[in-house]
Amino acid sequence: MTMKGVGKKALSTRMVAAFTIMLALALTTAAAAGACPNSITECGCTINSPGTYTVTSGFSMPSTGICIDITASNVTLRSAAIGFII
């Protein structure tokens, strides 16, 4: 095996390891988020049932990442502070 082949194999192994770690972190983060109540007061929840949910005022949303994960269909998301319906 040439030196180039060894380098490609090492790179491939590192890429698989990095992907596996990222996947594990993503699954852990998603599993950690609980179901959102109908009146949402903070980030870090998942809307996994149809219905109407209201985002209350007074909490800040992160500039990156997911604040409210919506996995259900037929969801109405309202903003109590501004009056928008999303």
C-alpha positions as CSV (number, residue, x, y, z in Angstrom):
1,M,0.0,0.0,0.0
2,T,1.3,3.4,-0.9
3,M,1.6,6.3,1.5
4,K,-1.3,8.0,-0.3
5,G,-3.6,5.0,0.3
6,V,-2.7,5.1,4.1
7,G,-3.5,8.8,4.3
8,K,-6.9,8.4,2.5
9,K,-7.8,5.5,4.8
10,A,-6.9,7.6,7.9
11,L,-8.9,10.5,6.6
12,S,-11.9,8.3,5.9
13,T,-11.7,6.8,9.4
14,R,-11.6,10.2,11.0
15,M,-14.6,11.4,8.9
16,V,-16.7,8.4,10.0
17,A,-15.7,9.0,13.6
18,A,-16.6,12.7,13.4
19,F,-20.0,11.9,11.7
20,T,-20.8,9.3,14.4
21,I,-20.1,11.8,17.2
22,M,-22.2,14.5,15.6
23,L,-25.1,12.1,15.1
24,A,-24.9,11.0,18.7
25,L,-24.9,14.6,19.9
26,A,-27.8,15.5,17.7
27,L,-29.9,12.5,19.0
28,T,-29.0,13.3,22.6
29,T,-30.1,16.9,22.2
30,A,-33.3,16.0,20.5
31,A,-34.1,13.4,23.1
32,A,-33.4,15.8,26.0
33,A,-36.1,18.3,24.8
34,G,-39.5,17.6,26.4
35,A,-42.9,18.2,25.0
36,C,-44.0,21.9,24.9
37,P,-46.8,23.0,27.1
38,N,-49.6,25.0,25.4
39,S,-48.1,28.2,26.9
40,I,-44.4,28.2,26.0
41,T,-42.3,30.2,28.4
42,E,-38.8,29.0,27.5
43,C,-36.7,27.5,24.7
44,G,-35.9,23.8,24.6
45,C,-39.1,22.0,23.9
46,T,-40.7,20.0,21.1
47,I,-44.2,20.4,19.7
48,N,-45.1,16.9,18.9
49,S,-48.9,17.0,19.0
50,P,-51.4,19.1,16.8
51,G,-52.9,22.1,18.5
52,T,-52.5,25.8,19.3
53,Y,-49.4,26.9,21.3
54,T,-48.7,30.4,22.5
55,V,-45.2,31.8,23.0
56,T,-45.3,34.1,26.0
57,S,-43.3,37.2,26.3
58,G,-40.3,37.6,28.6
59,F,-37.9,35.0,27.4
60,S,-35.0,35.3,25.0
61,M,-34.3,33.0,22.2
62,P,-30.8,31.9,21.3
63,S,-29.1,33.3,18.2
64,T,-28.2,29.8,17.1
65,G,-29.7,26.4,17.5
66,I,-33.3,25.4,18.0
67,C,-35.6,27.1,20.4
68,I,-38.9,25.3,19.6
69,D,-38.8,22.2,17.5
70,I,-42.1,21.5,15.7
71,T,-42.5,17.8,14.6
72,A,-46.3,17.6,14.4
73,S,-48.7,18.7,11.7
74,N,-51.6,21.0,12.2
75,V,-49.9,23.3,14.7
76,T,-50.8,27.0,15.2
77,L,-48.0,29.0,17.0
78,R,-49.0,32.3,18.4
79,S,-47.0,35.1,19.9
80,A,-48.6,36.7,23.0
81,A,-46.3,39.7,22.9
82,I,-46.8,40.8,19.3
83,G,-50.0,39.0,18.3
84,F,-48.5,37.2,15.3
85,I,-49.8,33.8,14.2
86,I,-47.1,31.6,12.6
